[in-house]
Each structure stands twice: as C-alpha cells, then as structure tokens.
Amino acid sequence: MGDALVQLGIDWPRFIAQTINFAIVLWVLNRFAFRPVLRLLEERRARIAESLQNAERIQKELAAAEEARREILQKANAQASQLIADAEQTARLQGERLLKEATEESERILEKARARTEQEQRESRAVVRREVGELVLALTAKVSGKVLSAEDQERLRAETVAQLSSPNRGDTLPAADAQRN
C-alpha cells in the first residue's frame, strides 16, 4: 500500500507536515476568526430578537394607547352630550321661569291698569255727578223762576247725588220731585 500511495504522489513526511500545518491554521482560524465571527453573529441574532420583541411590545403599547384614546373620546363625547343636555334643560327651565315671570308681570300690569281705570271711572262719575247736580240746580232755578236758598241747593244736590249713585235709578229726577214740592 505504501507503493500505491507513492504512485499517487503522497509523501508521508510531507503529508504529516501538511496535516499539522492544517491543524495549526484551523486552530488559529477557529481561535481568532471563526469564534469572533460566530460571537458577532450571535450578538446580531440577539439584537434582532430583542428588536422583534421591542417591536411587538411597541405594537401592543400602540394598540393599548389607541384603545385608551378611543375610550377617552367616548367619555368626552358622553360628557359633551351630557353638558349639552344639561344646558338645554337649564335653558328650558330658565325660559319657563322667564315666561312665568313675564306672565306674572303682565298680570300685575293689567291689575294696575284695571285699578287705575276703575279709579278714573270713579273720578269721572264724581265729576259727572257734580256737574249734573249743578245742572239740576240751575235747571230747577230756571224752571221755578226763583232763586233757591243754600239749604234747597244742598238738599237738591244730595238727592241728585243719591239718585246717580244708586244702582237702581228710577226714571224720575230730583228736579221733577223738587218742582212738585
């Protein structure tokens, strides 16, 4: 077999030297090249895994933040709706109160106007009674052709005022009664 190896061009001392050189080169490469490269690859794989975990965590946080934003918007919308409803209720109550106050004020004004009208009517009636009394006196004096005494004038005035003041006035006038006397 030794001859066969020699025919193939294998020289044992050289083969052993090359094997030892290969082992040394393999050990040097393993020690100074492969291990640092493998360590760099492992660190890179760890950073990539960490980045993926961070990306998943950020994705979850983003989803949670979006959900929180949605909830906040819903709460804000609910509060806005409640505020609007409260404002409408307050406005309605305020309107009702103002309407009630306006109605009460108009009733007070109407009552004052009625009282003033009644007072003016009473004053007008008093003026009319006084003037009618004077007319009756003047008419009686002309019809009778004599000057009436102060006592007669006062009596006729009182009778005229009583006749005008009574709710059931008769058709007879005090002047006609005075003429009969």
TAKA-V94610 format. One record per helix or strand of 3 or more residues. SS is the DSSP state (h for helix, s for strand). FROM is the first residue (numbers start at 0). TO is the last residue. Records with the same first field share a line. If there is no record, write none. Layout:
SS->FROM-TO + FROM-TO
//
This chain:
h->1-7 + 11-143 + 149-164 + 173-179
//
